[in-house]
Amino acid sequence: MTLRETGRAINKTFDVQALMDTVLDIGVDGGDALLNFANAVLGHDPDVLARARDSLAVRLGPSSVAGASIIAGNFTKNDLIANGIGIPTDPMFIKGSEAFRDALGVNAFPSAKNSLDH
């Protein structure tokens, strides 16, 4: 939702469908390298992660690797904690995100039950 709102603020449209289908262009500078890095962080292959990290550094600069790593770690931590203790997503976010959650298939994720049941 933040990406969509950022786009509105700067009068630019981002293709959030690219978050789930990395063949698409999200419309963010270096977006493909960022998405590849994010997928590699969530994966299990250290060689894929090393290549994604190197690609991100070449594409957006070495500091982008640190920034993307910090963001990925923080979101992962928050998500794991919230899912682990069953914290539902804020109803305001649920209401404002219906269209893109449906379009991206997010409601099918197992953790969605923590929020959609409330």
Secondary structure by P-SEA (a helix, b strand, c coil): caaaaaaaaacccccccccccccccccccaaaaaaaaaaaaacccaaaaaaaaaaaaaaccaaaaaaaaaaaaaaaaaaaaaaaacccccaaaaaacaaaaaaacccccccccccccc
